[in-house]
Amino acid sequence: MIELRDVHKSFGDHAVLRGVNLTIPKGESMVIIGGSGTGKSVTLKSVLGLVKPDSGTILVDGEDVEKAHRDTFLSHFGMLFQGGALFDSMTVWENVAFRLLRGSLKRPKAEAREIAIDKLRRVGLRSKVADQFPAELSGGMQKRVGLARAIAADPQIIFFDEPTTGLDPIMSGVINDLIREIVVEMGATAMTITHDMTSVRAIADKVAMLHDGVIQWTGPVGEMDAADDPYLRQFITGSAEGPIEAVR
């Protein structure tokens, strides 16, 4: 469903991606791990077409990202943003139905509201939340609203950007379980970027370790702990000793 072939991207003299090669089969949940500043977000934005690589090719369902018709292309995606990214001036249901109220996916307002309430229920929120504003909700509830928005248009591909950032361990577990259930239930292809190893173990089918602009290791999540790659080993154990230099 998603394929990156020798993707390079630099910003000025700083090379972020130095030849990323990665394949994510249809219906699979891929989690990309790596330290801060290793290029995880640039990789995700490149797949979305928000960042144009300097060289290399990115295919989504066999179509070159750079040649795709933007509205049609983006209609295949859903995304859960790191900070929630909810619109404060809109009610919860309007946030969830944002894409259903405009553009190529536009639905009648009553239908969009009905879909939004159904998606809110799917993530464990009652219908009465629909007419509240994001500021009236807890951080965990806001994250659920963000997840409901990500799946509102029944996308083929869902991106998760640090899905448990800012949440306590219990709510992080709830969100991880929801993500796993929904991805499997929808048969969607998922691409997650995170440094939270609990999330990795909960939602990944496969894991890719990104460091110094390249994929250092990739494989099934069940093989991760036994892998002998020194970069992966240092990252998952959190050791200060190893090939990854800690910024001091």
N, C-alpha and C positions, 0 to 999 in steps of 0.2 A: 504493500500500500504506500509506503514511503521509502524512498531510496536516495541516499546521498553518495555521490561519486566524486572523490578527490576534491572536496570543497575547501577553498581557501578564502579567507577574508582578513584584511588588515585595515587598521584605522591609523592613517599616517604611517609612522615607522613601526607601529606595534602590530605584529602579526598575531591574530587571535585564533583563527582556524588555519591549520597548516597542512591540510589534506585529510579531511574527515570522510571516512567511508563507513556507511551504516545502512542496514536494511531492516525494515520493520514490516513483517508479513501482515496481511489483513487479519483483523480480529485479535491481534497480539498486543499485550501491554508491555511496552519498553520503557524502562526507567534509566535516564542518563544521570550518572553521579559524577562528582568532581568538586574540587574546592572552589572558593569564590574567585571569579576572574579567569576561569579556565575556558570559557566560551560556551557554556551551557545555554545561556539566554540568547546569544548570537546564533547558535545552531537552531534554536526554536524559531526565532524571528526570521531566519533564512528560509525555513520550510514554509512559513506563513507568507513569505514574499515581502516582509517589512524591511528586510535587509537584503541587498543584492550582493551576492558573493563576487569576489574578484575573478574567480575561475572555478570550474567544476560544474556539475549538473545535479539538480534536485528534481526528482520525479515524484508526483503524488498520483497514485492510481494510474501510472503510466504516462502522465502528462507533465511536461516540463513546466515548472512553476513560473518561469519568466515569460512563457508564451500563453499562459492560461488567461481566460477572460475573468477579470477580478471578481465580479459579483457572483458568477456561477461557481468559481473556484472557492471563494470564502464561504459559500452556503454549505459546503461539506463539513465545515469545522465548528467545534464548540470549544470554549476555553474557560478554565477556572484560573483567574488571575491571583497572583501572590497576595496582594493587599485587599482582595475582594473586588475593588474597583466598582462599587455600586454607586449609582447616581443619587445623591442626597435629596434632590428635589423631587424625585419620583417615588411613588409608593413601591412596596415590595413586588406586587404583581406586575407593575409596569416595568420594573427592572428585569424581572424574569422574562417577560414577553417583549423585551426591547426589540429583538430582531423580527418578531412577528407583527409588529406595529408599523413597519417601514420596509422599504426595499423590495427585492424580488420575492421575499418570503411573507409579504404582508398578508394578514388575515383580518377579517372583520373584528372590531374591538371586543365584542362579546365572546367570540370564539377564542381570541387571543387570551382573554382573561380566564376562560375556562381551562385552557391548556396550561396556563401559568399555575393555577390553583392545583391542577392534577400533578404537575411537576413538584410543587411545594410539598404535597402529600408524599410524593415518592421519596423525598429527602427527609421525611419525618417532621414536617412543619404543618400545623393546623391551618385551615382555611382562613381563620380570623386574622392571621398574620398578614394576609394579602394586602390589606388596606393600611397597614402601618408603614412608617418610614424607616429606612435603614438605621438611623440614629437611635431608634427605640429598641433595637435588638442587640443582643450580646454578640461578642466576636464569633462564637461558635455558630450562632443562628445566621449571622451575616455570611459566614462561609458556606452554610447550607443553601442560602439564597443564591450565592454565586454558582454553586453546583447545579441548582435547579435551572438557572439561566443557561449554563453551559449545555444542558441536555434538552432545552426547550424545543429546539427545531429538529430533534432526533438526528444529530449529525453522525456521519460515518467515522469521523476522526475527532478525538477529544484531546486537548492539550491541558496539562496540569502544571502550573508554575509554582513550585514550592507550596504544595497544597495545605501543609499543616503549620506554616509559619505563624507564630504568635498565639498558638493554641496550647492549652495545657495538655498533659499526656492522655487524660481520659478522652477529651474532645478530639484530640489527634487520632486516637484509636477509632472513634466513631466515624470520623471523616474518611479515614483509610478504608474501613469496612464498607462504607457507602460507595466509595469510588470503585472498589473491587466488584461489589454486587452489581452496580449500574453498568460498568463496562462489560461484564460477562452477560448480563441480561440483554443489553442492546446489541451485543456482538460487534461493538465498536473497536476501532484501532486506537490505542492510547499511547501518548508520548508524554512522559513526565520528567521534569528536571527537579532534582532535590539533592540535599546533602543529609537528609534525615534517614538513617539506616532502618528505622522502624517502619517508615513508609515504604522503603524499598522492598522489605521482606513481605509486607502486607499486600502490595498491589502489583508487583512485577511478575511477568512471565520470564522476561530476559532483562539483563542489566548491561549497560555499556559504561565503561570508565573513560571519561574524557580528561586528558591532562596534556598540557603543553601543545594544545591545538590538534591533537590526534586521538583516536580511540585506542587506548592502551590495552583494553581487554573487553571482550563481550562474550556473553554466554548465558545459559539458563540460571535463574536466581538460585536454584538448588545446588549449583556447582560453584557458586561464588565463594563460599567459606573455605573450600578445599583448593581453590586456585592458587598457583604459586607465583602469580605476577606480583612483583614487589610494590608497584604503585597501588594496586587494588588492595593488597594486604595491609599496607600502611594506612590507607584511607578508612577501611572498614574497622580497623582496630583503634584508630585515632592516635597512633604512635607518633611521637615527635622525631623518632629515628627512622630514616629511610630515604629514598630518592626524592621525595617531595619536600622541598625546602619550606619551612615555616617562615612567614613574614614576621620579622621582629621589630 
